[in-house]
Amino acid sequence: MKIPVIKLIASQHSIKELDAAEEAILNEEKPAIQIEGDDEGEQLTHIMAAREIRAQMEKDGIDLNRALRNYTLRVRNSIS
Protein backbone atom coordinates (compact mmCIF):
# COMPACT_ATOMS: atom_id res chain seq x y z
CA MET A 1 0.00 0.00 0.00
CA LYS A 2 1.48 3.30 -1.14
CA ILE A 3 -0.11 6.38 0.40
CA PRO A 4 0.97 8.81 -2.38
CA VAL A 5 -0.70 6.56 -4.97
CA ILE A 6 -3.90 6.36 -2.93
CA LYS A 7 -3.95 10.14 -2.48
CA LEU A 8 -3.49 10.70 -6.21
CA ILE A 9 -6.23 8.26 -7.16
CA ALA A 10 -8.63 9.69 -4.56
CA SER A 11 -7.99 13.22 -5.81
CA GLN A 12 -8.49 12.41 -9.49
CA HIS A 13 -11.36 9.92 -9.66
CA SER A 14 -14.99 9.71 -8.60
CA ILE A 15 -16.51 6.89 -6.59
CA LYS A 16 -18.21 5.68 -9.77
CA GLU A 17 -14.85 5.48 -11.60
CA LEU A 18 -13.26 3.70 -8.64
CA ASP A 19 -16.12 1.20 -8.47
CA ALA A 20 -15.69 0.46 -12.19
CA ALA A 21 -11.93 0.00 -11.77
CA GLU A 22 -12.46 -2.35 -8.83
CA GLU A 23 -14.97 -4.38 -10.84
CA ALA A 24 -12.56 -4.60 -13.79
CA ILE A 25 -9.73 -5.93 -11.62
CA LEU A 26 -12.02 -8.44 -9.93
CA ASN A 27 -13.05 -9.65 -13.40
CA GLU A 28 -9.38 -9.91 -14.39
CA GLU A 29 -9.75 -7.03 -16.86
CA LYS A 30 -7.70 -3.87 -17.27
CA PRO A 31 -9.33 -0.88 -15.54
CA ALA A 32 -10.22 2.17 -17.61
CA ILE A 33 -8.20 4.39 -15.25
CA GLN A 34 -4.48 4.22 -14.51
CA ILE A 35 -3.77 2.54 -11.16
CA GLU A 36 -0.20 2.20 -9.93
CA GLY A 37 0.78 -0.96 -8.09
CA ASP A 38 3.22 -3.86 -8.20
CA ASP A 39 0.43 -6.35 -8.93
CA GLU A 40 -3.36 -6.60 -9.14
CA GLY A 41 -3.63 -7.11 -5.38
CA GLU A 42 -1.85 -3.86 -4.63
CA GLN A 43 -3.84 -2.05 -7.31
CA LEU A 44 -7.05 -3.33 -5.75
CA THR A 45 -5.89 -2.16 -2.32
CA HIS A 46 -5.20 1.31 -3.73
CA ILE A 47 -8.62 1.47 -5.39
CA MET A 48 -10.48 0.32 -2.28
CA ALA A 49 -8.62 2.79 -0.06
CA ALA A 50 -9.22 5.68 -2.48
CA ARG A 51 -12.89 4.79 -2.68
CA GLU A 52 -13.24 4.77 1.10
CA ILE A 53 -11.50 8.15 1.31
CA ARG A 54 -13.73 9.66 -1.40
CA ALA A 55 -16.82 8.32 0.33
CA GLN A 56 -15.82 9.91 3.63
CA MET A 57 -15.05 13.21 1.88
CA GLU A 58 -18.53 13.28 0.36
CA LYS A 59 -20.36 11.97 3.42
CA ASP A 60 -18.66 14.16 6.03
CA GLY A 61 -17.81 17.15 3.83
CA ILE A 62 -14.10 17.01 4.68
CA ASP A 63 -11.05 17.63 2.52
CA LEU A 64 -8.78 14.99 1.03
CA ASN A 65 -5.95 15.38 3.54
CA ARG A 66 -8.24 14.93 6.54
CA ALA A 67 -9.99 11.91 5.00
CA LEU A 68 -6.59 10.40 4.16
CA ARG A 69 -5.37 10.93 7.75
CA ASN A 70 -8.54 9.31 9.09
CA TYR A 71 -8.05 6.33 6.80
CA THR A 72 -4.37 5.81 7.67
CA LEU A 73 -5.21 6.08 11.37
CA ARG A 74 -7.87 3.36 11.02
CA VAL A 75 -5.38 1.14 9.18
CA ARG A 76 -2.67 1.67 11.81
CA ASN A 77 -5.10 0.94 14.63
CA SER A 78 -6.31 -2.23 12.95
CA ILE A 79 -2.82 -3.70 12.67
CA SER A 80 -1.49 -2.72 16.09
PDB file of N, CA, C and O in Angstrom:
ATOM      1  N   MET A   1       0.851  -1.169   0.000  1.00  0.00           N
ATOM      2  CA  MET A   1       0.000   0.000   0.000  1.00  0.00           C
ATOM      3  C   MET A   1       0.897   1.233   0.000  1.00  0.00           C
ATOM      4  O   MET A   1       1.755   1.401   0.867  1.00  0.00           O
ATOM      5  N   LYS A   2       0.678   2.087  -0.990  1.00  0.00           N
ATOM      6  CA  LYS A   2       1.480   3.299  -1.143  1.00  0.00           C
ATOM      7  C   LYS A   2       0.565   4.517  -1.002  1.00  0.00           C
ATOM      8  O   LYS A   2      -0.280   4.781  -1.857  1.00  0.00           O
ATOM      9  N   ILE A   3       0.753   5.242   0.085  1.00  0.00           N
ATOM     10  CA  ILE A   3      -0.108   6.379   0.403  1.00  0.00           C
ATOM     11  C   ILE A   3      -0.124   7.437  -0.707  1.00  0.00           C
ATOM     12  O   ILE A   3      -1.201   7.937  -1.034  1.00  0.00           O
ATOM     13  N   PRO A   4       1.026   7.801  -1.304  1.00  0.00           N
ATOM     14  CA  PRO A   4       0.967   8.805  -2.381  1.00  0.00           C
ATOM     15  C   PRO A   4       0.104   8.357  -3.565  1.00  0.00           C
ATOM     16  O   PRO A   4      -0.570   9.176  -4.190  1.00  0.00           O
ATOM     17  N   VAL A   5       0.125   7.081  -3.865  1.00  0.00           N
ATOM     18  CA  VAL A   5      -0.698   6.561  -4.967  1.00  0.00           C
ATOM     19  C   VAL A   5      -2.179   6.666  -4.602  1.00  0.00           C
ATOM     20  O   VAL A   5      -2.997   7.090  -5.418  1.00  0.00           O
ATOM     21  N   ILE A   6      -2.513   6.282  -3.383  1.00  0.00           N
ATOM     22  CA  ILE A   6      -3.904   6.357  -2.927  1.00  0.00           C
ATOM     23  C   ILE A   6      -4.392   7.800  -2.962  1.00  0.00           C
ATOM     24  O   ILE A   6      -5.504   8.069  -3.415  1.00  0.00           O
ATOM     25  N   LYS A   7      -3.570   8.721  -2.488  1.00  0.00           N
ATOM     26  CA  LYS A   7      -3.946  10.141  -2.479  1.00  0.00           C
ATOM     27  C   LYS A   7      -4.194  10.647  -3.892  1.00  0.00           C
ATOM     28  O   LYS A   7      -5.165  11.364  -4.135  1.00  0.00           O
ATOM     29  N   LEU A   8      -3.333  10.281  -4.816  1.00  0.00           N
ATOM     30  CA  LEU A   8      -3.485  10.701  -6.209  1.00  0.00           C
ATOM     31  C   LEU A   8      -4.778  10.159  -6.808  1.00  0.00           C
ATOM     32  O   LEU A   8      -5.536  10.895  -7.440  1.00  0.00           O
ATOM     33  N   ILE A   9      -5.020   8.879  -6.608  1.00  0.00           N
ATOM     34  CA  ILE A   9      -6.233   8.256  -7.159  1.00  0.00           C
ATOM     35  C   ILE A   9      -7.481   8.900  -6.553  1.00  0.00           C
ATOM     36  O   ILE A   9      -8.433   9.209  -7.270  1.00  0.00           O
ATOM     37  N   ALA A  10      -7.476   9.102  -5.234  1.00  0.00           N
ATOM     38  CA  ALA A  10      -8.635   9.694  -4.563  1.00  0.00           C
ATOM     39  C   ALA A  10      -8.888  11.123  -5.032  1.00  0.00           C
ATOM     40  O   ALA A  10     -10.033  11.574  -5.075  1.00  0.00           O
ATOM     41  N   SER A  11      -7.820  11.832  -5.382  1.00  0.00           N
ATOM     42  CA  SER A  11      -7.994  13.222  -5.814  1.00  0.00           C
ATOM     43  C   SER A  11      -8.458  13.339  -7.264  1.00  0.00           C
ATOM     44  O   SER A  11      -9.034  14.355  -7.652  1.00  0.00           O
ATOM     45  N   GLN A  12      -8.212  12.312  -8.057  1.00  0.00           N
ATOM     46  CA  GLN A  12      -8.489  12.410  -9.491  1.00  0.00           C
ATOM     47  C   GLN A  12      -9.741  11.676  -9.975  1.00  0.00           C
ATOM     48  O   GLN A  12     -10.215  11.929 -11.083  1.00  0.00           O
ATOM     49  N   HIS A  13     -10.281  10.770  -9.153  1.00  0.00           N
ATOM     50  CA  HIS A  13     -11.360   9.925  -9.661  1.00  0.00           C
ATOM     51  C   HIS A  13     -12.569   9.914  -8.736  1.00  0.00           C
ATOM     52  O   HIS A  13     -12.447  10.036  -7.517  1.00  0.00           O
ATOM     53  N   SER A  14     -13.730   9.764  -9.345  1.00  0.00           N
ATOM     54  CA  SER A  14     -14.991   9.712  -8.598  1.00  0.00           C
ATOM     55  C   SER A  14     -15.204   8.304  -8.039  1.00  0.00           C
ATOM     56  O   SER A  14     -14.520   7.353  -8.417  1.00  0.00           O
ATOM     57  N   ILE A  15     -16.157   8.203  -7.142  1.00  0.00           N
ATOM     58  CA  ILE A  15     -16.510   6.895  -6.595  1.00  0.00           C
ATOM     59  C   ILE A  15     -16.966   5.966  -7.712  1.00  0.00           C
ATOM     60  O   ILE A  15     -16.635   4.780  -7.714  1.00  0.00           O
ATOM     61  N   LYS A  16     -17.712   6.496  -8.646  1.00  0.00           N
ATOM     62  CA  LYS A  16     -18.205   5.684  -9.771  1.00  0.00           C
ATOM     63  C   LYS A  16     -17.029   5.119 -10.577  1.00  0.00           C
ATOM     64  O   LYS A  16     -17.037   3.942 -10.939  1.00  0.00           O
ATOM     65  N   GLU A  17     -16.030   5.942 -10.856  1.00  0.00           N
ATOM     66  CA  GLU A  17     -14.851   5.478 -11.596  1.00  0.00           C
ATOM     67  C   GLU A  17     -14.070   4.435 -10.796  1.00  0.00           C
ATOM     68  O   GLU A  17     -13.571   3.458 -11.354  1.00  0.00           O
ATOM     69  N   LEU A  18     -13.973   4.652  -9.496  1.00  0.00           N
ATOM     70  CA  LEU A  18     -13.256   3.702  -8.638  1.00  0.00           C
ATOM     71  C   LEU A  18     -14.001   2.372  -8.555  1.00  0.00           C
ATOM     72  O   LEU A  18     -13.379   1.310  -8.564  1.00  0.00           O
ATOM     73  N   ASP A  19     -15.326   2.427  -8.475  1.00  0.00           N
ATOM     74  CA  ASP A  19     -16.118   1.197  -8.472  1.00  0.00           C
ATOM     75  C   ASP A  19     -15.911   0.411  -9.769  1.00  0.00           C
ATOM     76  O   ASP A  19     -15.771  -0.812  -9.744  1.00  0.00           O
ATOM     77  N   ALA A  20     -15.894   1.117 -10.892  1.00  0.00           N
ATOM     78  CA  ALA A  20     -15.693   0.456 -12.188  1.00  0.00           C
ATOM     79  C   ALA A  20     -14.298  -0.158 -12.277  1.00  0.00           C
ATOM     80  O   ALA A  20     -14.139  -1.256 -12.811  1.00  0.00           O
ATOM     81  N   ALA A  21     -13.288   0.539 -11.758  1.00  0.00           N
ATOM     82  CA  ALA A  21     -11.926   0.004 -11.769  1.00  0.00           C
ATOM     83  C   ALA A  21     -11.820  -1.233 -10.885  1.00  0.00           C
ATOM     84  O   ALA A  21     -11.164  -2.208 -11.250  1.00  0.00           O
ATOM     85  N   GLU A  22     -12.463  -1.190  -9.728  1.00  0.00           N
ATOM     86  CA  GLU A  22     -12.465  -2.352  -8.831  1.00  0.00           C
ATOM     87  C   GLU A  22     -13.116  -3.553  -9.516  1.00  0.00           C
ATOM     88  O   GLU A  22     -12.588  -4.664  -9.476  1.00  0.00           O
ATOM     89  N   GLU A  23     -14.249  -3.320 -10.134  1.00  0.00           N
ATOM     90  CA  GLU A  23     -14.969  -4.384 -10.838  1.00  0.00           C
ATOM     91  C   GLU A  23     -14.114  -4.977 -11.954  1.00  0.00           C
ATOM     92  O   GLU A  23     -14.084  -6.194 -12.137  1.00  0.00           O
ATOM     93  N   ALA A  24     -13.421  -4.121 -12.697  1.00  0.00           N
ATOM     94  CA  ALA A  24     -12.560  -4.601 -13.785  1.00  0.00           C
ATOM     95  C   ALA A  24     -11.462  -5.523 -13.246  1.00  0.00           C
ATOM     96  O   ALA A  24     -11.223  -6.596 -13.799  1.00  0.00           O
ATOM     97  N   ILE A  25     -10.804  -5.106 -12.180  1.00  0.00           N
ATOM     98  CA  ILE A  25      -9.728  -5.933 -11.623  1.00  0.00           C
ATOM     99  C   ILE A  25     -10.282  -7.251 -11.102  1.00  0.00           C
ATOM    100  O   ILE A  25      -9.670  -8.300 -11.303  1.00  0.00           O
ATOM    101  N   LEU A  26     -11.425  -7.213 -10.441  1.00  0.00           N
ATOM    102  CA  LEU A  26     -12.021  -8.444  -9.929  1.00  0.00           C
ATOM    103  C   LEU A  26     -12.415  -9.402 -11.055  1.00  0.00           C
ATOM    104  O   LEU A  26     -12.446 -10.618 -10.869  1.00  0.00           O
ATOM    105  N   ASN A  27     -12.715  -8.831 -12.225  1.00  0.00           N
ATOM    106  CA  ASN A  27     -13.053  -9.647 -13.401  1.00  0.00           C
ATOM    107  C   ASN A  27     -11.834  -9.945 -14.270  1.00  0.00           C
ATOM    108  O   ASN A  27     -11.957 -10.408 -15.404  1.00  0.00           O
ATOM    109  N   GLU A  28     -10.650  -9.668 -13.708  1.00  0.00           N
ATOM    110  CA  GLU A  28      -9.378  -9.906 -14.395  1.00  0.00           C
ATOM    111  C   GLU A  28      -9.283  -9.153 -15.712  1.00  0.00           C
ATOM    112  O   GLU A  28      -8.749  -9.660 -16.698  1.00  0.00           O
ATOM    113  N   GLU A  29      -9.816  -7.920 -15.710  1.00  0.00           N
ATOM    114  CA  GLU A  29      -9.749  -7.028 -16.864  1.00  0.00           C
ATOM    115  C   GLU A  29      -8.895  -5.817 -16.499  1.00  0.00           C
ATOM    116  O   GLU A  29      -8.621  -5.567 -15.325  1.00  0.00           O
ATOM    117  N   LYS A  30      -8.485  -5.083 -17.506  1.00  0.00           N
ATOM    118  CA  LYS A  30      -7.702  -3.866 -17.275  1.00  0.00           C
ATOM    119  C   LYS A  30      -8.664  -2.716 -16.968  1.00  0.00           C
ATOM    120  O   LYS A  30      -9.599  -2.471 -17.730  1.00  0.00           O
ATOM    121  N   PRO A  31      -8.440  -2.012 -15.859  1.00  0.00           N
ATOM    122  CA  PRO A  31      -9.326  -0.878 -15.540  1.00  0.00           C
ATOM    123  C   PRO A  31      -9.179   0.259 -16.549  1.00  0.00           C
ATOM    124  O   PRO A  31      -8.138   0.413 -17.188  1.00  0.00           O
ATOM    125  N   ALA A  32     -10.231   1.043 -16.676  1.00  0.00           N
ATOM    126  CA  ALA A  32     -10.223   2.172 -17.611  1.00  0.00           C
ATOM    127  C   ALA A  32      -9.341   3.311 -17.119  1.00  0.00           C
ATOM    128  O   ALA A  32      -8.920   4.155 -17.911  1.00  0.00           O
ATOM    129  N   ILE A  33      -9.057   3.344 -15.813  1.00  0.00           N
ATOM    130  CA  ILE A  33      -8.204   4.390 -15.255  1.00  0.00           C
ATOM    131  C   ILE A  33      -6.851   3.796 -14.870  1.00  0.00           C
ATOM    132  O   ILE A  33      -6.735   2.601 -14.601  1.00  0.00           O
ATOM    133  N   GLN A  34      -5.839   4.648 -14.849  1.00  0.00           N
ATOM    134  CA  GLN A  34      -4.477   4.225 -14.505  1.00  0.00           C
ATOM    135  C   GLN A  34      -4.370   4.037 -12.996  1.00  0.00           C
ATOM    136  O   GLN A  34      -4.650   4.956 -12.228  1.00  0.00           O
ATOM    137  N   ILE A  35      -3.962   2.838 -12.576  1.00  0.00           N
ATOM    138  CA  ILE A  35      -3.772   2.538 -11.163  1.00  0.00           C
ATOM    139  C   ILE A  35      -2.372   1.976 -10.986  1.00  0.00           C
ATOM    140  O   ILE A  35      -2.040   0.928 -11.539  1.00  0.00           O
ATOM    141  N   GLU A  36      -1.546   2.683 -10.207  1.00  0.00           N
ATOM    142  CA  GLU A  36      -0.198   2.200  -9.933  1.00  0.00           C
ATOM    143  C   GLU A  36      -0.269   1.054  -8.924  1.00  0.00           C
ATOM    144  O   GLU A  36      -1.163   1.001  -8.079  1.00  0.00           O
ATOM    145  N   GLY A  37       0.693   0.142  -9.035  1.00  0.00           N
ATOM    146  CA  GLY A  37       0.776  -0.961  -8.086  1.00  0.00           C
ATOM    147  C   GLY A  37       1.642  -2.064  -8.652  1.00  0.00           C
ATOM    148  O   GLY A  37       1.708  -2.253  -9.866  1.00  0.00           O
ATOM    149  N   ASP A  38       2.309  -2.792  -7.768  1.00  0.00           N
ATOM    150  CA  ASP A  38       3.217  -3.856  -8.198  1.00  0.00           C
ATOM    151  C   ASP A  38       2.475  -5.035  -8.819  1.00  0.00           C
ATOM    152  O   ASP A  38       3.017  -5.731  -9.677  1.00  0.00           O
ATOM    153  N   ASP A  39       1.240  -5.258  -8.385  1.00  0.00           N
ATOM    154  CA  ASP A  39       0.430  -6.352  -8.930  1.00  0.00           C
ATOM    155  C   ASP A  39      -1.044  -5.997  -8.767  1.00  0.00           C
ATOM    156  O   ASP A  39      -1.379  -4.933  -8.247  1.00  0.00           O
ATOM    157  N   GLU A  40      -1.920  -6.893  -9.213  1.00  0.00           N
ATOM    158  CA  GLU A  40      -3.355  -6.605  -9.142  1.00  0.00           C
ATOM    159  C   GLU A  40      -3.846  -6.472  -7.703  1.00  0.00           C
ATOM    160  O   GLU A  40      -4.773  -5.709  -7.434  1.00  0.00           O
ATOM    161  N   GLY A  41      -3.236  -7.204  -6.783  1.00  0.00           N
ATOM    162  CA  GLY A  41      -3.630  -7.106  -5.384  1.00  0.00           C
ATOM    163  C   GLY A  41      -3.352  -5.726  -4.814  1.00  0.00           C
ATOM    164  O   GLY A  41      -4.188  -5.155  -4.115  1.00  0.00           O
ATOM    165  N   GLU A  42      -2.176  -5.194  -5.116  1.00  0.00           N
ATOM    166  CA  GLU A  42      -1.845  -3.859  -4.631  1.00  0.00           C
ATOM    167  C   GLU A  42      -2.710  -2.806  -5.328  1.00  0.00           C
ATOM    168  O   GLU A  42      -3.137  -1.841  -4.694  1.00  0.00           O
ATOM    169  N   GLN A  43      -2.966  -2.978  -6.606  1.00  0.00           N
ATOM    170  CA  GLN A  43      -3.842  -2.049  -7.315  1.00  0.00           C
ATOM    171  C   GLN A  43      -5.236  -2.052  -6.692  1.00  0.00           C
ATOM    172  O   GLN A  43      -5.843  -0.996  -6.512  1.00  0.00           O
ATOM    173  N   LEU A  44      -5.732  -3.223  -6.368  1.00  0.00           N
ATOM    174  CA  LEU A  44      -7.052  -3.333  -5.752  1.00  0.00           C
ATOM    175  C   LEU A  44      -7.071  -2.658  -4.387  1.00  0.00           C
ATOM    176  O   LEU A  44      -8.042  -1.986  -4.037  1.00  0.00           O
ATOM    177  N   THR A  45      -6.002  -2.833  -3.616  1.00  0.00           N
ATOM    178  CA  THR A  45      -5.885  -2.162  -2.320  1.00  0.00           C
ATOM    179  C   THR A  45      -5.927  -0.650  -2.487  1.00  0.00           C
ATOM    180  O   THR A  45      -6.601   0.041  -1.723  1.00  0.00           O
ATOM    181  N   HIS A  46      -5.218  -0.134  -3.474  1.00  0.00           N
ATOM    182  CA  HIS A  46      -5.196   1.310  -3.729  1.00  0.00           C
ATOM    183  C   HIS A  46      -6.591   1.812  -4.107  1.00  0.00           C
ATOM    184  O   HIS A  46      -7.028   2.858  -3.627  1.00  0.00           O
ATOM    185  N   ILE A  47      -7.278   1.078  -4.953  1.00  0.00           N
ATOM    186  CA  ILE A  47      -8.624   1.474  -5.385  1.00  0.00           C
ATOM    187  C   ILE A  47      -9.585   1.479  -4.202  1.00  0.00           C
ATOM    188  O   ILE A  47     -10.346   2.428  -4.016  1.00  0.00           O
ATOM    189  N   MET A  48      -9.549   0.426  -3.411  1.00  0.00           N
ATOM    190  CA  MET A  48     -10.477   0.322  -2.281  1.00  0.00           C
ATOM    191  C   MET A  48     -10.222   1.421  -1.247  1.00  0.00           C
ATOM    192  O   MET A  48     -11.164   1.981  -0.685  1.00  0.00           O
ATOM    193  N   ALA A  49      -8.966   1.722  -1.004  1.00  0.00           N
ATOM    194  CA  ALA A  49      -8.624   2.792  -0.060  1.00  0.00           C
ATOM    195  C   ALA A  49      -9.085   4.144  -0.599  1.00  0.00           C
ATOM    196  O   ALA A  49      -9.678   4.934   0.135  1.00  0.00           O
ATOM    197  N   ALA A  50      -8.815   4.412  -1.870  1.00  0.00           N
ATOM    198  CA  ALA A  50      -9.221   5.684  -2.475  1.00  0.00           C
ATOM    199  C   ALA A  50     -10.735   5.835  -2.461  1.00  0.00           C
ATOM    200  O   ALA A  50     -11.253   6.930  -2.243  1.00  0.00           O
ATOM    201  N   ARG A  51     -11.440   4.738  -2.693  1.00  0.00           N
ATOM    202  CA  ARG A  51     -12.893   4.788  -2.683  1.00  0.00           C
ATOM    203  C   ARG A  51     -13.406   5.123  -1.283  1.00  0.00           C
ATOM    204  O   ARG A  51     -14.313   5.941  -1.129  1.00  0.00           O
ATOM    205  N   GLU A  52     -12.829   4.494  -0.274  1.00  0.00           N
ATOM    206  CA  GLU A  52     -13.237   4.769   1.105  1.00  0.00           C
ATOM    207  C   GLU A  52     -12.975   6.228   1.465  1.00  0.00           C
ATOM    208  O   GLU A  52     -13.796   6.867   2.123  1.00  0.00           O
ATOM    209  N   ILE A  53     -11.845   6.745   1.037  1.00  0.00           N
ATOM    210  CA  ILE A  53     -11.498   8.145   1.311  1.00  0.00           C
ATOM    211  C   ILE A  53     -12.476   9.082   0.611  1.00  0.00           C
ATOM    212  O   ILE A  53     -12.972  10.028   1.222  1.00  0.00           O
ATOM    213  N   ARG A  54     -12.759   8.824  -0.671  1.00  0.00           N
ATOM    214  CA  ARG A  54     -13.728   9.661  -1.404  1.00  0.00           C
ATOM    215  C   ARG A  54     -15.098   9.635  -0.747  1.00  0.00           C
ATOM    216  O   ARG A  54     -15.765  10.663  -0.638  1.00  0.00           O
ATOM    217  N   ALA A  55     -15.514   8.446  -0.307  1.00  0.00           N
ATOM    218  CA  ALA A  55     -16.822   8.317   0.334  1.00  0.00           C
ATOM    219  C   ALA A  55     -16.881   9.145   1.611  1.00  0.00           C
ATOM    220  O   ALA A  55     -17.885   9.806   1.874  1.00  0.00           O
ATOM    221  N   GLN A  56     -15.826   9.116   2.399  1.00  0.00           N
ATOM    222  CA  GLN A  56     -15.816   9.911   3.630  1.00  0.00           C
ATOM    223  C   GLN A  56     -15.806  11.408   3.315  1.00  0.00           C
ATOM    224  O   GLN A  56     -16.454  12.195   4.006  1.00  0.00           O
ATOM    225  N   MET A  57     -15.072  11.797   2.275  1.00  0.00           N
ATOM    226  CA  MET A  57     -15.054  13.207   1.879  1.00  0.00           C
ATOM    227  C   MET A  57     -16.462  13.682   1.551  1.00  0.00           C
ATOM    228  O   MET A  57     -16.881  14.752   1.994  1.00  0.00           O
ATOM    229  N   GLU A  58     -17.181  12.896   0.785  1.00  0.00           N
ATOM    230  CA  GLU A  58     -18.527  13.281   0.363  1.00  0.00           C
ATOM    231  C   GLU A  58     -19.519  13.210   1.516  1.00  0.00           C
ATOM    232  O   GLU A  58     -20.364  14.092   1.671  1.00  0.00           O
ATOM    233  N   LYS A  59     -19.416  12.163   2.320  1.00  0.00           N
ATOM    234  CA  LYS A  59     -20.361  11.972   3.424  1.00  0.00           C
ATOM    235  C   LYS A  59     -20.188  13.030   4.509  1.00  0.00           C
ATOM    236  O   LYS A  59     -21.163  13.616   4.981  1.00  0.00           O
ATOM    237  N   ASP A  60     -18.933  13.268   4.900  1.00  0.00           N
ATOM    238  CA  ASP A  60     -18.662  14.160   6.026  1.00  0.00           C
ATOM    239  C   ASP A  60     -18.283  15.579   5.614  1.00  0.00           C
ATOM    240  O   ASP A  60     -18.109  16.448   6.468  1.00  0.00           O
ATOM    241  N   GLY A  61     -18.157  15.815   4.312  1.00  0.00           N
ATOM    242  CA  GLY A  61     -17.809  17.146   3.826  1.00  0.00           C
ATOM    243  C   GLY A  61     -16.420  17.600   4.259  1.00  0.00           C
ATOM    244  O   GLY A  61     -16.215  18.770   4.583  1.00  0.00           O
ATOM    245  N   ILE A  62     -15.462  16.664   4.264  1.00  0.00           N
ATOM    246  CA  ILE A  62     -14.096  17.007   4.676  1.00  0.00           C
ATOM    247  C   ILE A  62     -13.167  16.980   3.476  1.00  0.00           C
ATOM    248  O   ILE A  62     -13.505  16.432   2.427  1.00  0.00           O
ATOM    249  N   ASP A  63     -11.992  17.578   3.640  1.00  0.00           N
ATOM    250  CA  ASP A  63     -11.046  17.627   2.524  1.00  0.00           C
ATOM    251  C   ASP A  63     -10.250  16.316   2.421  1.00  0.00           C
ATOM    252  O   ASP A  63     -10.299  15.457   3.301  1.00  0.00           O
ATOM    253  N   LEU A  64      -9.534  16.209   1.330  1.00  0.00           N
ATOM    254  CA  LEU A  64      -8.785  14.994   1.026  1.00  0.00           C
ATOM    255  C   LEU A  64      -7.759  14.669   2.106  1.00  0.00           C
ATOM    256  O   LEU A  64      -7.662  13.518   2.531  1.00  0.00           O
ATOM    257  N   ASN A  65      -7.001  15.647   2.553  1.00  0.00           N
ATOM    258  CA  ASN A  65      -5.955  15.377   3.538  1.00  0.00           C
ATOM    259  C   ASN A  65      -6.527  14.846   4.849  1.00  0.00           C
ATOM    260  O   ASN A  65      -5.965  13.927   5.444  1.00  0.00           O
ATOM    261  N   ARG A  66      -7.630  15.413   5.295  1.00  0.00           N
ATOM    262  CA  ARG A  66      -8.239  14.929   6.543  1.00  0.00           C
ATOM    263  C   ARG A  66      -8.792  13.518   6.364  1.00  0.00           C
ATOM    264  O   ARG A  66      -8.612  12.672   7.239  1.00  0.00           O
ATOM    265  N   ALA A  67      -9.453  13.257   5.258  1.00  0.00           N
ATOM    266  CA  ALA A  67      -9.992  11.913   5.004  1.00  0.00           C
ATOM    267  C   ALA A  67      -8.858  10.892   4.899  1.00  0.00           C
ATOM    268  O   ALA A  67      -8.988   9.766   5.380  1.00  0.00           O
ATOM    269  N   LEU A  68      -7.751  11.283   4.274  1.00  0.00           N
ATOM    270  CA  LEU A  68      -6.594  10.397   4.164  1.00  0.00           C
ATOM    271  C   LEU A  68      -6.001  10.108   5.538  1.00  0.00           C
ATOM    272  O   LEU A  68      -5.659   8.964   5.838  1.00  0.00           O
ATOM    273  N   ARG A  69      -5.878  11.134   6.370  1.00  0.00           N
ATOM    274  CA  ARG A  69      -5.374  10.931   7.750  1.00  0.00           C
ATOM    275  C   ARG A  69      -6.279   9.986   8.522  1.00  0.00           C
ATOM    276  O   ARG A  69      -5.800   9.093   9.221  1.00  0.00           O
ATOM    277  N   ASN A  70      -7.590  10.180   8.398  1.00  0.00           N
ATOM    278  CA  ASN A  70      -8.541   9.306   9.086  1.00  0.00           C
ATOM    279  C   ASN A  70      -8.379   7.858   8.632  1.00  0.00           C
ATOM    280  O   ASN A  70      -8.405   6.934   9.446  1.00  0.00           O
ATOM    281  N   TYR A  71      -8.212   7.674   7.338  1.00  0.00           N
ATOM    282  CA  TYR A  71      -8.049   6.327   6.795  1.00  0.00           C
ATOM    283  C   TYR A  71      -6.759   5.681   7.311  1.00  0.00           C
ATOM    284  O   TYR A  71      -6.780   4.540   7.772  1.00  0.00           O
ATOM    285  N   THR A  72      -5.642   6.405   7.234  1.00  0.00           N
ATOM    286  CA  THR A  72      -4.375   5.812   7.674  1.00  0.00           C
ATOM    287  C   THR A  72      -4.400   5.522   9.171  1.00  0.00           C
ATOM    288  O   THR A  72      -3.796   4.545   9.614  1.00  0.00           O
ATOM    289  N   LEU A  73      -5.076   6.338   9.948  1.00  0.00           N
ATOM    290  CA  LEU A  73      -5.210   6.076  11.375  1.00  0.00           C
ATOM    291  C   LEU A  73      -5.997   4.787  11.621  1.00  0.00           C
ATOM    292  O   LEU A  73      -5.620   3.980  12.471  1.00  0.00           O
ATOM    293  N   ARG A  74      -7.085   4.597  10.880  1.00  0.00           N
ATOM    294  CA  ARG A  74      -7.869   3.361  11.016  1.00  0.00           C
ATOM    295  C   ARG A  74      -7.025   2.145  10.651  1.00  0.00           C
ATOM    296  O   ARG A  74      -7.096   1.116  11.324  1.00  0.00           O
ATOM    297  N   VAL A  75      -6.231   2.255   9.593  1.00  0.00           N
ATOM    298  CA  VAL A  75      -5.384   1.138   9.184  1.00  0.00           C
ATOM    299  C   VAL A  75      -4.340   0.839  10.266  1.00  0.00           C
ATOM    300  O   VAL A  75      -4.149  -0.317  10.645  1.00  0.00           O
ATOM    301  N   ARG A  76      -3.672   1.877  10.759  1.00  0.00           N
ATOM    302  CA  ARG A  76      -2.666   1.671  11.814  1.00  0.00           C
ATOM    303  C   ARG A  76      -3.268   1.047  13.056  1.00  0.00           C
ATOM    304  O   ARG A  76      -2.670   0.155  13.657  1.00  0.00           O
ATOM    305  N   ASN A  77      -4.441   1.505  13.445  1.00  0.00           N
ATOM    306  CA  ASN A  77      -5.096   0.942  14.633  1.00  0.00           C
ATOM    307  C   ASN A  77      -5.513  -0.505  14.422  1.00  0.00           C
ATOM    308  O   ASN A  77      -5.511  -1.294  15.367  1.00  0.00           O
ATOM    309  N   SER A  78      -5.864  -0.856  13.212  1.00  0.00           N
ATOM    310  CA  SER A  78      -6.307  -2.230  12.955  1.00  0.00           C
ATOM    311  C   SER A  78      -5.155  -3.232  12.945  1.00  0.00           C
ATOM    312  O   SER A  78      -5.375  -4.424  13.158  1.00  0.00           O
ATOM    313  N   ILE A  79      -3.935  -2.767  12.702  1.00  0.00           N
ATOM    314  CA  ILE A  79      -2.816  -3.697  12.669  1.00  0.00           C
ATOM    315  C   ILE A  79      -1.954  -3.641  13.921  1.00  0.00           C
ATOM    316  O   ILE A  79      -0.981  -4.386  14.036  1.00  0.00           O
ATOM    317  N   SER A  80      -2.298  -2.768  14.861  1.00  0.00           N
ATOM    318  CA  SER A  80      -1.489  -2.724  16.088  1.00  0.00           C
ATOM    319  C   SER A  80      -2.179  -3.411  17.242  1.00  0.00           C
ATOM    320  O   SER A  80      -1.634  -3.463  18.345  1.00  0.00           O
TER     321      SER A  80
END
